[in-house]
Amino acid sequence: MEELVGFCAQCGKPIHCLHGFLNGVVSRETETLYCFPCHDKQKEMEHTTPDKCHK
């Protein structure tokens, strides 16, 4: 069984519940729904540090 749950807050892709499993991620901080690729990109951006200037 496939049921539409909502849309990714970043790219707009439809996110479904497939046989009782959410095919996406709900952010704990903002309670926002993301597809897996957008969630992975967001996690990568949170953990990268800006390049330091080399003098």
N, CA, C, O and CB atoms as a CASP TS submission, in Angstrom:
PFRMAT TS
TARGET T0000
AUTHOR 0000-0000-0000
METHOD Language model
MODEL 1
PARENT N/A
ATOM      1  N   MET     1       0.845  -1.180   0.000  1.00  0.00           N
ATOM      2  CA  MET     1       0.000   0.000   0.000  1.00  0.00           C
ATOM      3  C   MET     1       0.894   1.249   0.000  1.00  0.00           C
ATOM      4  O   MET     1       1.891   1.312   0.718  1.00  0.00           O
ATOM      5  CB  MET     1      -0.963  -0.005   1.229  1.00  0.00           C
ATOM      6  N   GLU     2       0.522   2.224  -0.807  1.00  0.00           N
ATOM      7  CA  GLU     2       1.277   3.466  -0.940  1.00  0.00           C
ATOM      8  C   GLU     2       0.345   4.640  -0.675  1.00  0.00           C
ATOM      9  O   GLU     2      -0.725   4.751  -1.274  1.00  0.00           O
ATOM     10  CB  GLU     2       1.927   3.581  -2.349  1.00  0.00           C
ATOM     11  N   GLU     3       0.773   5.523   0.242  1.00  0.00           N
ATOM     12  CA  GLU     3      -0.055   6.667   0.596  1.00  0.00           C
ATOM     13  C   GLU     3       0.790   7.938   0.573  1.00  0.00           C
ATOM     14  O   GLU     3       1.880   7.969   1.143  1.00  0.00           O
ATOM     15  CB  GLU     3      -0.705   6.467   1.986  1.00  0.00           C
ATOM     16  N   LEU     4       0.292   8.976  -0.078  1.00  0.00           N
ATOM     17  CA  LEU     4       0.990  10.259  -0.126  1.00  0.00           C
ATOM     18  C   LEU     4       0.955  10.903   1.256  1.00  0.00           C
ATOM     19  O   LEU     4      -0.112  11.085   1.842  1.00  0.00           O
ATOM     20  CB  LEU     4       0.353  11.200  -1.188  1.00  0.00           C
ATOM     21  N   VAL     5       2.136  11.245   1.769  1.00  0.00           N
ATOM     22  CA  VAL     5       2.246  11.858   3.089  1.00  0.00           C
ATOM     23  C   VAL     5       2.406  13.373   2.962  1.00  0.00           C
ATOM     24  O   VAL     5       1.835  14.131   3.746  1.00  0.00           O
ATOM     25  CB  VAL     5       3.434  11.256   3.868  1.00  0.00           C
ATOM     26  N   GLY     6       3.181  13.804   1.975  1.00  0.00           N
ATOM     27  CA  GLY     6       3.423  15.227   1.777  1.00  0.00           C
ATOM     28  C   GLY     6       4.488  15.428   0.724  1.00  0.00           C
ATOM     29  O   GLY     6       4.751  14.542  -0.089  1.00  0.00           O
ATOM     30  N   PHE     7       5.098  16.600   0.743  1.00  0.00           N
ATOM     31  CA  PHE     7       6.103  16.957  -0.251  1.00  0.00           C
ATOM     32  C   PHE     7       7.371  17.429   0.446  1.00  0.00           C
ATOM     33  O   PHE     7       7.316  18.019   1.524  1.00  0.00           O
ATOM     34  CB  PHE     7       5.570  18.047  -1.204  1.00  0.00           C
ATOM     35  N   CYS     8       8.514  17.164  -0.180  1.00  0.00           N
ATOM     36  CA  CYS     8       9.801  17.600   0.356  1.00  0.00           C
ATOM     37  C   CYS     8       9.810  19.126   0.437  1.00  0.00           C
ATOM     38  O   CYS     8       9.459  19.814  -0.522  1.00  0.00           O
ATOM     39  CB  CYS     8      10.982  17.081  -0.525  1.00  0.00           C
ATOM     40  N   ALA     9      10.218  19.640   1.597  1.00  0.00           N
ATOM     41  CA  ALA     9      10.245  21.084   1.811  1.00  0.00           C
ATOM     42  C   ALA     9      11.301  21.772   0.957  1.00  0.00           C
ATOM     43  O   ALA     9      11.221  22.980   0.730  1.00  0.00           O
ATOM     44  CB  ALA     9      10.494  21.387   3.272  1.00  0.00           C
ATOM     45  N   GLN    10      12.291  21.017   0.480  1.00  0.00           N
ATOM     46  CA  GLN    10      13.370  21.635  -0.285  1.00  0.00           C
ATOM     47  C   GLN    10      13.148  21.533  -1.797  1.00  0.00           C
ATOM     48  O   GLN    10      13.268  22.534  -2.503  1.00  0.00           O
ATOM     49  CB  GLN    10      14.692  20.991   0.083  1.00  0.00           C
ATOM     50  N   CYS    11      12.827  20.339  -2.303  1.00  0.00           N
ATOM     51  CA  CYS    11      12.720  20.168  -3.756  1.00  0.00           C
ATOM     52  C   CYS    11      11.284  19.958  -4.245  1.00  0.00           C
ATOM     53  O   CYS    11      11.026  20.036  -5.446  1.00  0.00           O
ATOM     54  CB  CYS    11      13.564  18.998  -4.187  1.00  0.00           C
ATOM     55  N   GLY    12      10.362  19.697  -3.343  1.00  0.00           N
ATOM     56  CA  GLY    12       8.965  19.539  -3.730  1.00  0.00           C
ATOM     57  C   GLY    12       8.578  18.142  -4.178  1.00  0.00           C
ATOM     58  O   GLY    12       7.440  17.928  -4.596  1.00  0.00           O
ATOM     59  N   LYS    13       9.491  17.188  -4.103  1.00  0.00           N
ATOM     60  CA  LYS    13       9.220  15.802  -4.513  1.00  0.00           C
ATOM     61  C   LYS    13       8.150  15.197  -3.597  1.00  0.00           C
ATOM     62  O   LYS    13       8.211  15.383  -2.382  1.00  0.00           O
ATOM     63  CB  LYS    13      10.528  14.941  -4.473  1.00  0.00           C
ATOM     64  N   PRO    14       7.174  14.477  -4.159  1.00  0.00           N
ATOM     65  CA  PRO    14       6.170  13.834  -3.308  1.00  0.00           C
ATOM     66  C   PRO    14       6.799  12.721  -2.468  1.00  0.00           C
ATOM     67  O   PRO    14       7.629  11.954  -2.955  1.00  0.00           O
ATOM     68  CB  PRO    14       5.023  13.266  -4.167  1.00  0.00           C
ATOM     69  N   ILE    15       6.395  12.646  -1.210  1.00  0.00           N
ATOM     70  CA  ILE    15       6.905  11.632  -0.285  1.00  0.00           C
ATOM     71  C   ILE    15       5.744  10.756   0.141  1.00  0.00           C
ATOM     72  O   ILE    15       4.690  11.242   0.553  1.00  0.00           O
ATOM     73  CB  ILE    15       7.604  12.281   0.956  1.00  0.00           C
ATOM     74  N   HIS    16       5.965   9.443   0.033  1.00  0.00           N
ATOM     75  CA  HIS    16       4.926   8.472   0.319  1.00  0.00           C
ATOM     76  C   HIS    16       5.269   7.622   1.534  1.00  0.00           C
ATOM     77  O   HIS    16       6.427   7.517   1.938  1.00  0.00           O
ATOM     78  CB  HIS    16       4.697   7.589  -0.882  1.00  0.00           C
ATOM     79  N   CYS    17       4.247   7.027   2.095  1.00  0.00           N
ATOM     80  CA  CYS    17       4.397   5.994   3.107  1.00  0.00           C
ATOM     81  C   CYS    17       4.182   4.674   2.359  1.00  0.00           C
ATOM     82  O   CYS    17       3.109   4.439   1.804  1.00  0.00           O
ATOM     83  CB  CYS    17       3.370   6.183   4.331  1.00  0.00           C
ATOM     84  N   LEU    18       5.204   3.819   2.349  1.00  0.00           N
ATOM     85  CA  LEU    18       5.139   2.558   1.614  1.00  0.00           C
ATOM     86  C   LEU    18       5.072   1.392   2.596  1.00  0.00           C
ATOM     87  O   LEU    18       6.045   1.112   3.297  1.00  0.00           O
ATOM     88  CB  LEU    18       6.359   2.406   0.671  1.00  0.00           C
ATOM     89  N   HIS    19       3.953   0.726   2.648  1.00  0.00           N
ATOM     90  CA  HIS    19       3.747  -0.427   3.532  1.00  0.00           C
ATOM     91  C   HIS    19       4.098  -0.089   4.977  1.00  0.00           C
ATOM     92  O   HIS    19       4.684  -0.911   5.680  1.00  0.00           O
ATOM     93  CB  HIS    19       4.586  -1.618   3.058  1.00  0.00           C
ATOM     94  N   GLY    20       3.747   1.103   5.422  1.00  0.00           N
ATOM     95  CA  GLY    20       3.965   1.512   6.801  1.00  0.00           C
ATOM     96  C   GLY    20       5.300   2.186   7.068  1.00  0.00           C
ATOM     97  O   GLY    20       5.573   2.563   8.208  1.00  0.00           O
ATOM     98  N   PHE    21       6.141   2.349   6.052  1.00  0.00           N
ATOM     99  CA  PHE    21       7.451   2.978   6.234  1.00  0.00           C
ATOM    100  C   PHE    21       7.493   4.304   5.486  1.00  0.00           C
ATOM    101  O   PHE    21       7.163   4.367   4.302  1.00  0.00           O
ATOM    102  CB  PHE    21       8.586   2.043   5.745  1.00  0.00           C
ATOM    103  N   LEU    22       7.897   5.355   6.178  1.00  0.00           N
ATOM    104  CA  LEU    22       7.999   6.676   5.573  1.00  0.00           C
ATOM    105  C   LEU    22       9.184   6.710   4.617  1.00  0.00           C
ATOM    106  O   LEU    22      10.303   6.361   4.992  1.00  0.00           O
ATOM    107  CB  LEU    22       8.140   7.770   6.657  1.00  0.00           C
ATOM    108  N   ASN    23       8.937   7.127   3.394  1.00  0.00           N
ATOM    109  CA  ASN    23       9.978   7.199   2.370  1.00  0.00           C
ATOM    110  C   ASN    23      10.586   8.600   2.350  1.00  0.00           C
ATOM    111  O   ASN    23      10.667   9.246   1.306  1.00  0.00           O
ATOM    112  CB  ASN    23       9.404   6.834   0.975  1.00  0.00           C
ATOM    113  N   GLY    24      11.012   9.052   3.531  1.00  0.00           N
ATOM    114  CA  GLY    24      11.595  10.368   3.701  1.00  0.00           C
ATOM    115  C   GLY    24      12.012  10.555   5.144  1.00  0.00           C
ATOM    116  O   GLY    24      12.072   9.590   5.906  1.00  0.00           O
ATOM    117  N   VAL    25      12.303  11.796   5.527  1.00  0.00           N
ATOM    118  CA  VAL    25      12.788  12.103   6.868  1.00  0.00           C
ATOM    119  C   VAL    25      12.052  13.328   7.389  1.00  0.00           C
ATOM    120  O   VAL    25      11.838  14.293   6.656  1.00  0.00           O
ATOM    121  CB  VAL    25      14.325  12.338   6.869  1.00  0.00           C
ATOM    122  N   VAL    26      11.665  13.282   8.664  1.00  0.00           N
ATOM    123  CA  VAL    26      11.091  14.457   9.326  1.00  0.00           C
ATOM    124  C   VAL    26      12.173  15.050  10.217  1.00  0.00           C
ATOM    125  O   VAL    26      12.698  14.371  11.100  1.00  0.00           O
ATOM    126  CB  VAL    26       9.799  14.089  10.158  1.00  0.00           C
ATOM    127  N   SER    27      12.504  16.307   9.989  1.00  0.00           N
ATOM    128  CA  SER    27      13.516  17.000  10.782  1.00  0.00           C
ATOM    129  C   SER    27      13.026  17.154  12.217  1.00  0.00           C
ATOM    130  O   SER    27      11.896  17.582  12.451  1.00  0.00           O
ATOM    131  CB  SER    27      13.848  18.383  10.168  1.00  0.00           C
ATOM    132  N   ARG    28      13.869  16.809  13.165  1.00  0.00           N
ATOM    133  CA  ARG    28      13.496  16.925  14.583  1.00  0.00           C
ATOM    134  C   ARG    28      13.361  18.378  15.014  1.00  0.00           C
ATOM    135  O   ARG    28      12.472  18.723  15.791  1.00  0.00           O
ATOM    136  CB  ARG    28      14.527  16.222  15.462  1.00  0.00           C
ATOM    137  N   GLU    29      14.246  19.223  14.507  1.00  0.00           N
ATOM    138  CA  GLU    29      14.259  20.617  14.943  1.00  0.00           C
ATOM    139  C   GLU    29      13.038  21.387  14.432  1.00  0.00           C
ATOM    140  O   GLU    29      12.385  22.105  15.189  1.00  0.00           O
ATOM    141  CB  GLU    29      15.536  21.298  14.469  1.00  0.00           C
ATOM    142  N   THR    30      12.743  21.232  13.152  1.00  0.00           N
ATOM    143  CA  THR    30      11.695  22.050  12.538  1.00  0.00           C
ATOM    144  C   THR    30      10.435  21.273  12.193  1.00  0.00           C
ATOM    145  O   THR    30       9.451  21.856  11.737  1.00  0.00           O
ATOM    146  CB  THR    30      12.223  22.695  11.302  1.00  0.00           C
ATOM    147  N   GLU    31      10.457  19.942  12.410  1.00  0.00           N
ATOM    148  CA  GLU    31       9.334  19.073  12.051  1.00  0.00           C
ATOM    149  C   GLU    31       8.954  19.255  10.582  1.00  0.00           C
ATOM    150  O   GLU    31       7.775  19.325  10.235  1.00  0.00           O
ATOM    151  CB  GLU    31       8.118  19.363  12.954  1.00  0.00           C
ATOM    152  N   THR    32       9.973  19.331   9.730  1.00  0.00           N
ATOM    153  CA  THR    32       9.795  19.520   8.296  1.00  0.00           C
ATOM    154  C   THR    32      10.091  18.220   7.580  1.00  0.00           C
ATOM    155  O   THR    32      10.977  17.472   7.993  1.00  0.00           O
ATOM    156  CB  THR    32      10.700  20.653   7.765  1.00  0.00           C
ATOM    157  N   LEU    33       9.363  17.942   6.515  1.00  0.00           N
ATOM    158  CA  LEU    33       9.503  16.706   5.750  1.00  0.00           C
ATOM    159  C   LEU    33      10.486  16.898   4.601  1.00  0.00           C
ATOM    160  O   LEU    33      10.370  17.852   3.832  1.00  0.00           O
ATOM    161  CB  LEU    33       8.138  16.245   5.213  1.00  0.00           C
ATOM    162  N   TYR    34      11.468  15.976   4.482  1.00  0.00           N
ATOM    163  CA  TYR    34      12.467  16.007   3.414  1.00  0.00           C
ATOM    164  C   TYR    34      12.578  14.645   2.759  1.00  0.00           C
ATOM    165  O   TYR    34      12.402  13.622   3.421  1.00  0.00           O
ATOM    166  CB  TYR    34      13.834  16.450   3.955  1.00  0.00           C
ATOM    167  N   CYS    35      12.874  14.618   1.446  1.00  0.00           N
ATOM    168  CA  CYS    35      13.207  13.359   0.788  1.00  0.00           C
ATOM    169  C   CYS    35      14.626  12.983   1.217  1.00  0.00           C
ATOM    170  O   CYS    35      15.360  13.830   1.726  1.00  0.00           O
ATOM    171  CB  CYS    35      13.088  13.475  -0.787  1.00  0.00           C
ATOM    172  N   PHE    36      15.018  11.729   1.017  1.00  0.00           N
ATOM    173  CA  PHE    36      16.336  11.281   1.464  1.00  0.00           C
ATOM    174  C   PHE    36      17.493  12.060   0.824  1.00  0.00           C
ATOM    175  O   PHE    36      18.414  12.450   1.543  1.00  0.00           O
ATOM    176  CB  PHE    36      16.494   9.812   1.164  1.00  0.00           C
ATOM    177  N   PRO    37      17.488  12.303  -0.500  1.00  0.00           N
ATOM    178  CA  PRO    37      18.613  13.053  -1.091  1.00  0.00           C
ATOM    179  C   PRO    37      18.763  14.469  -0.512  1.00  0.00           C
ATOM    180  O   PRO    37      19.883  14.906  -0.247  1.00  0.00           O
ATOM    181  CB  PRO    37      18.430  13.145  -2.603  1.00  0.00           C
ATOM    182  N   CYS    38      17.663  15.181  -0.315  1.00  0.00           N
ATOM    183  CA  CYS    38      17.741  16.536   0.235  1.00  0.00           C
ATOM    184  C   CYS    38      18.188  16.502   1.692  1.00  0.00           C
ATOM    185  O   CYS    38      18.939  17.373   2.131  1.00  0.00           O
ATOM    186  CB  CYS    38      16.382  17.246   0.113  1.00  0.00           C
ATOM    187  N   HIS    39      17.738  15.516   2.434  1.00  0.00           N
ATOM    188  CA  HIS    39      18.157  15.387   3.832  1.00  0.00           C
ATOM    189  C   HIS    39      19.657  15.123   3.914  1.00  0.00           C
ATOM    190  O   HIS    39      20.345  15.699   4.757  1.00  0.00           O
ATOM    191  CB  HIS    39      17.375  14.253   4.533  1.00  0.00           C
ATOM    192  N   ASP    40      20.162  14.257   3.045  1.00  0.00           N
ATOM    193  CA  ASP    40      21.599  13.967   3.018  1.00  0.00           C
ATOM    194  C   ASP    40      22.413  15.218   2.678  1.00  0.00           C
ATOM    195  O   ASP    40      23.452  15.472   3.288  1.00  0.00           O
ATOM    196  CB  ASP    40      21.898  12.853   2.002  1.00  0.00           C
ATOM    197  N   LYS    41      21.938  15.999   1.700  1.00  0.00           N
ATOM    198  CA  LYS    41      22.630  17.235   1.330  1.00  0.00           C
ATOM    199  C   LYS    41      22.651  18.222   2.488  1.00  0.00           C
ATOM    200  O   LYS    41      23.658  18.886   2.732  1.00  0.00           O
ATOM    201  CB  LYS    41      21.964  17.877   0.110  1.00  0.00           C
ATOM    202  N   GLN    42      21.534  18.312   3.199  1.00  0.00           N
ATOM    203  CA  GLN    42      21.431  19.227   4.328  1.00  0.00           C
ATOM    204  C   GLN    42      22.391  18.800   5.437  1.00  0.00           C
ATOM    205  O   GLN    42      23.043  19.648   6.046  1.00  0.00           O
ATOM    206  CB  GLN    42      19.981  19.280   4.856  1.00  0.00           C
ATOM    207  N   LYS    43      22.484  17.517   5.702  1.00  0.00           N
ATOM    208  CA  LYS    43      23.397  17.005   6.728  1.00  0.00           C
ATOM    209  C   LYS    43      24.847  17.299   6.361  1.00  0.00           C
ATOM    210  O   LYS    43      25.643  17.687   7.217  1.00  0.00           O
ATOM    211  CB  LYS    43      23.198  15.494   6.920  1.00  0.00           C
ATOM    212  N   GLU    44      25.189  17.113   5.083  1.00  0.00           N
ATOM    213  CA  GLU    44      26.553  17.391   4.625  1.00  0.00           C
ATOM    214  C   GLU    44      26.903  18.857   4.833  1.00  0.00           C
ATOM    215  O   GLU    44      28.010  19.178   5.266  1.00  0.00           O
ATOM    216  CB  GLU    44      26.714  17.015   3.144  1.00  0.00           C
ATOM    217  N   MET    45      25.968  19.742   4.528  1.00  0.00           N
ATOM    218  CA  MET    45      26.223  21.175   4.660  1.00  0.00           C
ATOM    219  C   MET    45      26.379  21.574   6.125  1.00  0.00           C
ATOM    220  O   MET    45      27.142  22.491   6.426  1.00  0.00           O
ATOM    221  CB  MET    45      25.091  21.980   4.014  1.00  0.00           C
ATOM    222  N   GLU    46      25.678  20.911   7.042  1.00  0.00           N
ATOM    223  CA  GLU    46      25.783  21.225   8.461  1.00  0.00           C
ATOM    224  C   GLU    46      27.145  20.828   9.019  1.00  0.00           C
ATOM    225  O   GLU    46      27.644  21.456   9.953  1.00  0.00           O
ATOM    226  CB  GLU    46      24.675  20.526   9.239  1.00  0.00           C
ATOM    227  N   HIS    47      27.750  19.781   8.445  1.00  0.00           N
ATOM    228  CA  HIS    47      28.996  19.254   8.992  1.00  0.00           C
ATOM    229  C   HIS    47      30.249  19.759   8.278  1.00  0.00           C
ATOM    230  O   HIS    47      31.362  19.422   8.682  1.00  0.00           O
ATOM    231  CB  HIS    47      28.968  17.764   8.938  1.00  0.00           C
ATOM    232  N   THR    48      30.087  20.560   7.226  1.00  0.00           N
ATOM    233  CA  THR    48      31.266  21.101   6.550  1.00  0.00           C
ATOM    234  C   THR    48      31.662  22.407   7.213  1.00  0.00           C
ATOM    235  O   THR    48      30.809  23.185   7.642  1.00  0.00           O
ATOM    236  CB  THR    48      30.998  21.313   5.036  1.00  0.00           C
ATOM    237  N   THR    49      32.934  22.633   7.289  1.00  0.00           N
ATOM    238  CA  THR    49      33.434  23.881   7.868  1.00  0.00           C
ATOM    239  C   THR    49      33.950  24.757   6.742  1.00  0.00           C
ATOM    240  O   THR    49      34.506  24.247   5.769  1.00  0.00           O
ATOM    241  CB  THR    49      34.554  23.613   8.925  1.00  0.00           C
ATOM    242  N   PRO    50      33.780  26.051   6.855  1.00  0.00           N
ATOM    243  CA  PRO    50      34.278  26.952   5.793  1.00  0.00           C
ATOM    244  C   PRO    50      35.790  26.855   5.675  1.00  0.00           C
ATOM    245  O   PRO    50      36.493  26.635   6.662  1.00  0.00           O
ATOM    246  CB  PRO    50      33.865  28.419   6.076  1.00  0.00           C
ATOM    247  N   ASP    51      36.275  27.022   4.461  1.00  0.00           N
ATOM    248  CA  ASP    51      37.726  26.995   4.234  1.00  0.00           C
ATOM    249  C   ASP    51      38.378  28.176   4.933  1.00  0.00           C
ATOM    250  O   ASP    51      37.848  29.287   4.926  1.00  0.00           O
ATOM    251  CB  ASP    51      38.052  27.018   2.718  1.00  0.00           C
ATOM    252  N   LYS    52      39.520  27.927   5.529  1.00  0.00           N
ATOM    253  CA  LYS    52      40.251  28.995   6.200  1.00  0.00           C
ATOM    254  C   LYS    52      41.193  29.642   5.193  1.00  0.00           C
ATOM    255  O   LYS    52      41.724  28.981   4.301  1.00  0.00           O
ATOM    256  CB  LYS    52      41.037  28.453   7.436  1.00  0.00           C
ATOM    257  N   CYS    53      41.389  30.943   5.352  1.00  0.00           N
ATOM    258  CA  CYS    53      42.309  31.666   4.476  1.00  0.00           C
ATOM    259  C   CYS    53      43.738  31.223   4.757  1.00  0.00           C
ATOM    260  O   CYS    53      44.137  31.063   5.910  1.00  0.00           O
ATOM    261  CB  CYS    53      42.168  33.196   4.667  1.00  0.00           C
ATOM    262  N   HIS    54      44.479  31.032   3.719  1.00  0.00           N
ATOM    263  CA  HIS    54      45.891  30.689   3.866  1.00  0.00           C
ATOM    264  C   HIS    54      46.709  31.926   3.546  1.00  0.00           C
ATOM    265  O   HIS    54      46.605  32.491   2.457  1.00  0.00           O
ATOM    266  CB  HIS    54      46.293  29.490   2.941  1.00  0.00           C
ATOM    267  N   LYS    55      47.518  32.338   4.500  1.00  0.00           N
ATOM    268  CA  LYS    55      48.332  33.539   4.292  1.00  0.00           C
ATOM    269  C   LYS    55      49.752  33.175   4.007  1.00  0.00           C
ATOM    270  O   LYS    55      50.587  34.056   3.804  1.00  0.00           O
ATOM    271  CB  LYS    55      48.270  34.455   5.494  1.00  0.00           C
TER
END
